[in-house]
Every structure is written in C-alpha cells, then in structure tokens.
C-alpha cells in the first residue's frame, strides 16, 4: 500500500494541481504550507500545517506526525535572506553544514533533498505523481514560431544555458536578438513584468525556460501554466519556448487554449543535454 504523500507547497498553480490529482486518484495527502509563500486557498479543505521556511525542526515534526512516507516539492519558493529566515536550531545546523551563501538554488535544493532522504522520507518528482506534466515536443495550440521567433529561441537557449551552468536562473526573454531580461531571484512572473517596460517596437519577444544543466530532476523544474501565458501576453511577447522533457506544463489543454486566446505560441523544444 502506498503511504501518505506529503506536499511541500510553494506558490503558483502547481501545488493545487497536485492536490487535485491526489484527490482524484484517492491518494492520502498532507500539505506543508509556508508563510509568505503558499497561497492560503491552496490548502483549503485539505489536511495541512503552516510553518516558516526557517523552522526545519517543526516542519520535520509535522510531517512525521501526519504519517507522511513520501514527499514532493511543488511550487515556487522565494529564497529569503538569512535575516528573514530566522532559523531554528535544526535549520542553523543545516545551513552551517552546507555553507548556504555559496550555493545557488539547485545546490541548496539538492542539500534539502539529501536531508529529507536522511530523515527517512522518499522524495518524488511532481511528474511521478502527475504524468502528463513534462513538456512534449512541438506546439501547444494553433500557433507556431516564425523564423524571427526561432532565432530568438536559439539566442534564449544559449543565454539560459549559460545562466544555468552557474546555477543562477532558468529563463530569459529575448526580442529581435536583444536580451530584455534574465531570471534570477525574482521568478518568471516578475521577469515578465519587468520586461514589459523594455519591449522594443516590432515583433514581440520570446520567453525561454530550460532546466539547468545537471539539475536535480525531482525539484524546481522550470514550470509554466495559464498564468505564465497571460503574463507573457501582457508583456507583449509573441510566444513561450520550454524544454521538452525538461520543463513542466501545468494543465496542457488549458495552456493551449490560453495561448490561442492570447494569440501567442507555446512550444516544447528538444535539445541535447
């Protein structure tokens, strides 16, 4: 018998989608929500507990008390400063061991996964629970990138791969070969909001999202959903390109419909590792 699934829930659409999938499949679930990160609506009507990011000891205790056997990390987490973290003793020991100031997001998450596994939890990827999430090759919706957009996609891939190699970000916006912005700590939605004011005249740009080279595949994969499509349209972009097999598309049918309504393309791009 499969044990209870614990969901470490960040922001965005993905945690609610995961909870819904568990309900449909009859999977017992417990959600650990994080103050200032998780949308309160996400945990309505589901067994859950609230904690701060710095309360590692309390978080582990809550998961054990709920009888969690397997864990999945879903949704965006804004990385706090040490002063904002206010770590408890368990978290202080963890931070001292890994040297958190020397790690990018993937390095930090790898360390978190290692701790969770040492504590006896089995860590899953979101796509182990919802199998239709990984981006497929080709277009979502009716539109496809033209030659100019294809050139911007190629430029964006080169930029994001360079960022990922130093564990910085997973996304960039490129218009007519010009890099309007790259993703760092602010996340994709904030990146799109920033680039809206930088848009040039002429054909709209492209948002490119890729997995970092060698990234831990169970956590923090680049993710898009309907909200990403809406924000890309509001920023005046012509489309979105994500890594086929290396990114997640939350509710592909809804994303396709939203892309058609917005008049932009969404495409999964295959690339060698």
N, C-alpha and C positions, 0 to 999 in steps of 0.2 A: 504494500500500500504506500502511495506517495505521501510524504509528510507535508505539514503545513508550509506554505510559501510565505516568506517574509519579503515585503517590498520596501526598499529604501527609496522613498519618493521625493524627487526634486520637483522642479517646476515644469510647465509646459503640458502638452496634451498626452504624453506617453504614459504617465502613471495611471490616469483614469482609463485609458485604453487597456492597459494591462489588467487592472482590476475587473473591468468588464469581461475580458476574455476568461479570467479565472471563474467568474460567476457563471458564465455560460457553460464552462467545462466542469462545473461542480468542484472546483479546486478550493480548498480551505485556505484563506489568505489573512495575513496580518500586515498592516501598513505602519511603518515608522515614518512619521512626518516631521519635517524640520522647520522650526520657527523662522519666518522671513524667507523661506524657500518654497515650501509646498503650498499650493492653493488650497485653502480650507474646504472648498467644495469637493476636492478630490476624495476626501476621506469621509464624506457624509454617508452614513448608513453602512460603514464597514468597520470591522474591528481594527482599532488603531491606537497609537500613543504619540504624543508630541514630545520633541526634545530639541535641544540646541545642537549645532554641529560640534561644539566643544565638549559635549557630555558623552564621551565614549563609553565610560563605565555604565552610565544609566541606560544608554542605548543597548548595549550587550545584555544587560539585565532584563530589559523589556522584551527583547527577542526571545530570551530563554524562558521567561515567564509565560510568553504566549505559545510556547511549544514549537517554535519555528525550527525546521530542519534544513530548508534550502532558502537561499537569498538571491534576490535580483535587484540591481541598482537601476532605477529608471528615472529619467527627467534631469533637467539641467540644475546644477548647483553653482551658485555664485561663490567663488572662493573668498573667504573673509581674510582680513589681516589678523595677525596674532592678537592684537589688542581687542579686536571684535570677537575673536574666538572664545576668549575666557575659558581656557581648557581646564577640565577636571584632572585629577591625578593620573587617571588611566590614559588620558589624551596627552598629557605632558610627557609621560614616559614614551609614548609612541612617537611624538614629534622629536624628542631628544634622540631617539634611536635612528630615525630616518634622515634627520637634517632637512626639515621641510623647506627651508628657504632655498635649498639647492635643487629642488625638484620642480619640474613642470607638472601640468595636470595629469598626464599619463603616468609619470613616475610616482606621483602621490597616490593615484588610484591603484596602481599595482601594489603599493605598500599596504593600502587599506584592504585589498583583496587577500593579500598574504596573511594579514592579521585575522580576518574573518575565517579563513580556512584553518588557521592555527587554533582558533577558538571552537572548531568543530562544525562549522557551517559549510554546506556545499554552495558555491557561488555559481549561478547560472547567468547566461546572457538573456536579454529580453527576447531574442529570436529563438531561444529554446522553448519559450512559452507561447509566443505568437509567431507562427512560422511564415506568415506572409509579409513580414516587415522588411526583410532585406531588399534593397532596391534591385530591380531587374534591369537588364539592358533595354534600351530603346525608350520611346516616348510614352509619357503618361498624358493622355488627352490627344486632341486632334493636331496640335501644332508641333512643328519640328524646327530646330535651329537652322538658320540660313548660313551662308558662307561667312558672313561677318561675325555672327554669334559663335560659329565653330572656332574661328580664330581667337575670340575672347575666351572660350572654354579652354583651349590649348594654353593660352597665356595664364589663365587662372590655375590650371593644373600645375604648371611649373612653379607658380608663386606659393600655392598651398603646400606642395611637396617640400619646398624649401623651409617653410614655417614649421611643418610637421617634423622635419628632421631634427629640429632643435626644441621640439615639444612645446610649441607656442600656441598654434591655433589650427583650426580645421576648415577655415573658409576665407574666401576673398571675393570682392566684387570688382569686375573688370569691364570697362566700356571703351570700345574702339582702341584696344590695346593699352589703355591707361588704367592703372590700378587705383581705383577710387578708395579702397579701404581693405584692411585685413583684420581678421578676427583675433582678438586677444582675450582679455578677461571679461569684456562686456557681453559676449554672446552674440548670436546671429541676429536676433531681432534688433538689438541696439546698433549693430553694424549696419543693418539695412536702414535704420532711421538716420544714422549719421551720413550715409552715402546719398540719401535723398537730396540733401543740400549741395552735393558735389557733382551731380549729374550734368553732363555736357549736352549740348544740342545734338540732335541726330539720333541714330538707332540706340535703343536702350541697352544697358549693360547686362551682365550675367553674374549671378551668384553661383560660385563653385564651392562644393563641400566634399571633402575627402577624409578618409581615415588616415591617421598619421602612420608613417612607415613603422612597421613592427609594433603597432599599438595593441594593447591588451584588448582582445576582441569581445570580452564579456561586459565591458563597461564603457560608457561615454562615447559610443559610436556616433558619428555625425547623423543628425536626425532632422527631417523636415516633415511638416504637416500642413494642414489647411491654413493655419495662421502664418506660416512661412510664405505661402503663396500670396496671401493678402498683403503681407508686408513688402514682399518683392514688387508687387503691382503698385503699391503706394509709393515706393521708391523710384518708380518709372523704369524698372528693369524689363528686359524682353524675355527673360527666362531664368531657369534654375538648372544646374547640372550637378548630379550627385554620383558618387562612385558605385557602380553596380556591384552588389555583393559586399560592399564596404561601408554602406550607409543604410539608414533605416527610413522608410516612408510610412508614416502613421496614417492608416486608412487610405490605401492607394486609390480606391474608387472615388472617395471624396476629394482627394488631391487632384485627380484627373478632372473632375467636374469643376473644381475651383479654378484650375488652370484655364480651362476653356472659357469660363465666365470672365476671367480677368484678361483673356487674350494674350497669355504668355505660354511658353513651353516649359515642360519639366521633363528632363531626360536623364536616364541612367547611362553612365559612360563606363565602358570596360577599359581597364588599363593593366599593364603588367605590374607585379609587385616590385 
